[in-house]
Amino acid sequence: MPRERHWLLSFFIKTTLQLFPTLIGILLIMFIILKAIPGDAVDVMAGESGGASAASMALMREQYGLNLPAWQQFIHWISHIAQGNLGFSPRFNTPVTTLILSRLPATLLLMLAAQALALICGIICGVIMALFVGRWPDRWLSLFSLLLYSLPGFWIGLMLLVLFSVHLGWLPSSGNMTIGANYHGWDKFKDLLSHALLPVFSLASFFLAIYARLTRAAMLEIAHQDFVRTAHAKGISPLRVTVVHVLRCALIPVVTVSGMHIATLLSGAAVVETVFSWPGLGRLALDAVMARDVNILLGILLFSSLLVLLANFIVDLLHAWLDPRIVRN
């Protein structure tokens, strides 16, 4: 236990020291790219209002700090972050922190549900494929995972939308709740579930296929290891050998890949949120791009980077739990 605490403390300190330069580097690169795009939020707002005088546009740029050189804008933004302030959105006339926190729960729900569905179903399919390798369950599930891997998530979402919402009318086609219904308790949960089913599966489909194939390959490789043959020779039940010895070791690469997919989940969520009109960070980022609202985009990028770093930290902890030798080394 003391060695485990020492490893955890040293890993936490190392991660924290790497966090700040990594975040600043990501934000700087993103800031430069956004500033290279012609126009700004004032130009977009002037175009939407049908025009504005040069004096009024200059006054708006001064009000929002857009008249300053780019390097000063970046330094001011970093100093505001240190104070817990992500700036102000000219497009939505609202603090960026308020906007992001209002959309963050919807995106987290979509991402966590999709990741959980992909992991659970993918691992179950991978185990079945490994246990029945070469037989019809393996062939059918391999074909199914190949289809999910090959088809884009947004296309799957559109087809599900046409089938279950347009033709059958079983599930709602957009949003994350029924507007004006004012549900509570169990009814609210059922309403949220009905809205989330299609976008969650659309986002999880690609990752489900990857986890299924990876679990199958890892289990087939581990099943021929010496320690597995030794476990069988000791008379341990096949179910216990499969779950405790083979599957536990096979989960290590699956956990590693799932941690690496957090950033991909975020980008995929943006597309799925657009298809299903899901009110999350993806749609907010799209609106911010169209409005040239740099503050919102940088705020979303900051939250996304922190989420990816947190996911990688959790993945390392799961590695230590699945294989305690990681802690002792």
Secondary structure, 3 states (H helix, E strand, C coil): CHHHHHHHHHHHHHHHHHHHHHHHHHHHHHHHHHHHCCCCHHHHHHHHCCCCCHHHHHHHHHHHCCCCCHHHHHHHHHHHHHCCCCCEECCCCEEHHHHHHHHHHHHHHHHHHHHHHHHHHHHHHHHHHHHCCCCHHHHHHHHHHHHHHHCCHHHHHHHHHHHHHHHCCCCCCCCCCCCCCCCCHHHHHHHHHHHHHHHHHHHHHHHHHHHHHHHHHHHHHHCCCHHHHHHHHCCCCHHHHHHHHHHHHHHHHHHHHHHHCHHHHHHHHHHHHHHHCCCCHHHHHHHHHHHCCHHHHHHHHHHHHHHHHHHHHHHHHHHHHHCCHHHHC
